[in-house]
Amino acid sequence: MEITPGLEKAKPPIKPTKTGNIGSVIKKDFKKHWFAYMLAIPVIAWYLIFCYGPMWGVMIAFKDFKPLLGFAQSDWVGFKHFVDFFQGPYFWRVVKNTLMLNVWGLAFGFTAPIVLALLLNEVRDGKFKKSIQTITYMPHFISLVVVCGIIHIFTADEGVVTQIVQFFTGKEYTSLLGYSNFFRPIYTFSGIWQNIGWDSIIYLAAMSSIDPALYEAADIDGVGRIKKMWYITLPQIAPIIVILFIFAVGGLMASGHEKIILLYNPLTYDTADVIASYVYRRGLREASLSFSTAVGLFSAVINFGLLWATNKIAKRTSEVSLW
C-alpha cells in the first residue's frame, strides 16, 4: 500500500532526558573517575592552604597590626602605610632597582634560552647535543645557597671573575660584590648561567613539533640555516615565546629576593635593594608587619596590571594570549 506524500505519520518529538541535579552528576562522575579526583586533591589542597588561604591576611596592610591584639582588635588606619611608603626616602630607589634588574633579566635572561634552543636545534651530532644539554641543565639543580657561595668565591679579591675584570679594565678591585655598579651584571649573568639550559627545554619541545616538510622545502629552495631559523623556527615557536613573555612581564615587579639577600650588602644598596629585600628588612628585621604587607600588596597590584596590559597587547598584535 502506497502512502501519499505529506501524509506520513509524524514522529513524536524527542523528549530531553533528565540528567538530575548537579550533585548527582558530580557523584556519578566521581564514581567513574575517582582515581583522577584523588590525584587532584593534594594539588587543590596546596593551593587552598598556601595560596588562597593566606590572602585574607592582606587586611594587615590597612591596619596597625599588633600580634597580641590580632586582626580584629588591631586599629584600622586605611592607606597610611601606603602613603608612608610612597613618601618615604627609599620608594624611588627600590622601585627603580626592581625594574632595572628585571629589565636586565628580560633583555638577557629571557632571550638567552631561545638562542641556546635555536643553536641546539641545528646540532646534528646526537652525542654532542646531549652533552651540551646535560652541561647546561646541571647548574639549575645546584642549591641557590651553593650558587651564591660560588659567586662570592669567583668575585673575591683573587677570584677568577675579578681577575678577568681587572685584565680588561686595567683597574684593581677588591671583591666585586662591594661595588654597586657590578651588582646587576653579576646577578643577571649568574642567573643566566644557572637557568639557561633548564629554560630552553620548553623551546626545544616546541621545535620538535615543527613539521619537517617545512625544512625540506627550504633545503630544496637553497635556504641557509640562519634564514630557516628566522623564517621557519621562530614563527613556529612564536606562540610559546609570547606566552612566556607575558608571564615574564607580569613578574616585572618581583625579584628573587633570596638570591639578592645572599649577595647584597649596604655598599650595594644603591643598585641591589629591591622591593622584596626592602620588605624583608622592614617586615622581619624591624617587625613592621603592616608596612611590609602594604609594600608587598603594592608590588602585587602593579604586577597584575602589567600582566593584564601585556596580555591585551599580545592579543591584539599576535592573537596569542592567556585569556
N, C-alpha and C positions, 0 to 999 in steps of 0.2 A: 504494500500500500504506500503510495507516494504522499508526502506531506507538502502541502502548498507552502512555498517560501513565505516567510514572515509569520507563519502560524506555528512555528516550532515552539515547543514547551519551554518557557523561560526558566532558567536555572535560578534557584533561590540564592540570594546574596550570601557570601561567606561571612559568618559572624566571627568577630575577633575573639580569640581565646583569652581567657583570663590568666594573667601571669601572676596574680597575687600581689601583696604589698611588698615594699622594698625589703622589709625584714625577712620575709620568706625567700626572696630571691637571693639575698646575701647568704642566708643559711644554706640554701641549696648549692650555691657556688662554693661555699666554704667546704662542704662535704666532698665536692668534686675535686677541688684544688687545695685541700688542706695543707699539703706539704709546702706549696708556694707561699701560703699565708704564714706558716711557721717560720719560713726563711725571712720573710719581710718584717716579722715582729721585732727582732733586735735593731734593725735599721730605723724603724718607726720610733721605737723607744729611745734610741740615741738622739734623734732629732727633737723629740718632745722634751727630754730631760735636759740636754745640753745646749740646744739651740732656741727652742720656743719657751721653755720654762723660765730661763733667766731673764727674758725680755721684760717682765714686769718690773725688774729692778731698775729700768730706765727712769722711773719716777724719782730716784735718788738725785738725778740732775736738777730737779726742780725743788729740792728740799735741802735744808741744812741738816744733813743726816747725822744722827748720833747713834752709834751701835747699841748703846744701853737703852735708848728710847725706842728703837725700832722704826720701821717705816711709818706706821700710823701716827706715832706720837711726835716724830720729828717735825720741826717748823717748816711750813711751806714758804719758799722765798721766790718762786717764779723763775724768771730768767736772770736772776742775779749772777749766777756763776758763769753764764754765757757772756754777760756784759763784762765781767771781770776778766775773762779770757780775751775778749776782743780788744779791750782797752789795756791789757797787760803788756809789759815790755817784751815778752817773748812770742807774741802772736805771729807777727810777720816773719820772724826767724824760723819758727818751727813749720809754718805753712810753706814758706819758700823752700826750705831744705827737704820737706816731704815731697813736694812737687819735683824738685830738681833730681833727687835720687831716682824717682820713678820715671821721669823723662829719660834719664840716662838708661834706665832699665828697658824702656820701650825702644830707644834708639839702637842699643847694642844687644841687650839681653833677649829681646823679642825676635830680632832678625837673625841672630847667630844660629839658633836651631834650624831655621828654614834653610840657611846657606849650607849647613852641615848635611841636612837631609838631601838637598839637591846634589851635593857632591857625592854622597854615598850612593845615591840612586844611579849615578853614572859609572860606578865601580863594577867591573865585570868579574874580577877575581874574588870568588866567594870567601876564601880563607882570609884574604886581606881585609875584606869588608867586615867580616865578623870580628876580626882582631881590633879594628878601629872602633867598632860599636862597643865592644867589651871595655876597651880602654876609656872611652868617653862616658860610659854608663857608671863605671866604678866610683867616681867621686860623689855621685848622688847618694850612695849608701854609707858614706862616712858621716859620723856624728858631727853635728854643727859645732859642738864644743871642740872637737878634734880639728875641724877645718879652721876655726878661729885661732887655735893654738899654732897650726902650721903657718897661718898668715902672720902671726906675731913673730915667729922664728924667721920667716923669709924677709920681713920688713924691719928686723932689728938692725943694730949698728953694723954688724958684719954679715947681715943676711944677703941672700942671693939677689933679691929684688932691689935692695938698697944699693948694692954694688953696681948693678946694671944702670940704675938711675944716675948714680954718680959718674959712671963712664960716659953716658950720653949728654949729661948736663954740665959736667966739669965742675960741679959743686959738691962739697962734702955735707952729708946729712947724718944725723943720728937716726933713731927709729922713725920711719916714715909715718907711722900712726900718730906721731906727735905734731905733724904738720896738717893744718886744716885743708890745704889745697890738694893734698894727696888722698883724702879720705874717700871722696866719690869715685875716683878711678879704682882704688883698691877694693872698695865694696862692690862695685859693678862688675869688674872683670874677674874677681874671685867667685862671684855668683855665676858668671858665665861658665867658668871652668867647672864648677860643681854641678851645673844642671843642663849644660848644652846637649849632652848625649841623651839624657832622660827625656828632655822636652822634644827632641827630634823624633821620638818614636811615633807620635801621632801623625806627623807629616809623612814619615816613611810608610805607615799603614795606609794613608790616603793615596800615596803614589802607587802602592801595589795594586790598587783597584782601577788604575787607568788602563783603558783599552790599548793593548799592544799594537793594534792595527794603526793607531794614530802615529806611533813612532815609525812603523814600517812604511807608511805612506810618506812620511817626512824623509826617510832614508832614500826612497826612490826619487824624490824631488831634489836630493842632494843637500838637504838642510843640515847644518852643523849642530854640534851639541849645545852650544850656547843658545842658539835660536830655538832649539827644541825645548830647552828649559824655559825660555821666555814665552813662547807661543803655545806650548802644549802642557808642560808640567805645572807651571804656576797658575794658569787659568783653571786647570782641573782641580787643584787643591785650594783655590781661592776661597770657597765657602768655609773650609776649616780655618784658614788664616783669619777671615773676617770674624768668625765666632770667637776665636781665642783672643783676637784684638779687642773685641767688645769686653770680654772678661778682664783683660789687662787694664783697659782704661777705667773700668768700673772699680778697680782697686788702686787707682792713682793716688788716693789719699792715705793708703795703708802701706806700711813698710814692714819688713821683717825685723821687728823690734828686738828679738833675741840676738840676732847677729850684730845689730847696731850696739846694743848694750855691752856685748862681749868685746867690741872693737873700739868704741869711742872713749874719750876721756875729756876732762874740762878744756884741754888745749884745742880740741877739735869741735867743740860745741857750735862754733860759727857755721859749720857746714854739715855736721853729723847729727845734731839734735833735731829729731823729727817729732811729729805729734805723738807717736806711740811711745817713744822714750820719755817724752815730757809727761805723758800720762803715768808712766811707770814711776817716775821720780815723785810727782805730786801725789799720786794715789797710794803707793806702797811705802815710800820713804818718809813722806811728810803727812801721811794719813788724811789727805784732803779728798775723801772719797766722793763727795758730791761734785767738787770741782773737776776731778779727773773723769767722772762719768759724763759731765756736760761736754768736756772736750772730746771724749770718745764718741758721744752722740752726734756732735757737730761733724766729725770726720765721717761717720756712717751716713749721715744725710747727704753730704757732698758726694760721697761715693755713689749713692743711689741715683742722685741727679746726673752724674757723669755717665753711669750705666744706661739710664733711660735715654739721655741725649745721644750717646754713641749708637745705641740700638736703633733709634729713629733715623739717624743719618745713614746708617748702614742699610736700613730697609729701603730708603729712598734711592740710594745710589747703586746698590748692588743686589737688591731684592733678597738679601740674606740677613736674617735677624734671629734673635732669641724668641721673640713672640710677635 
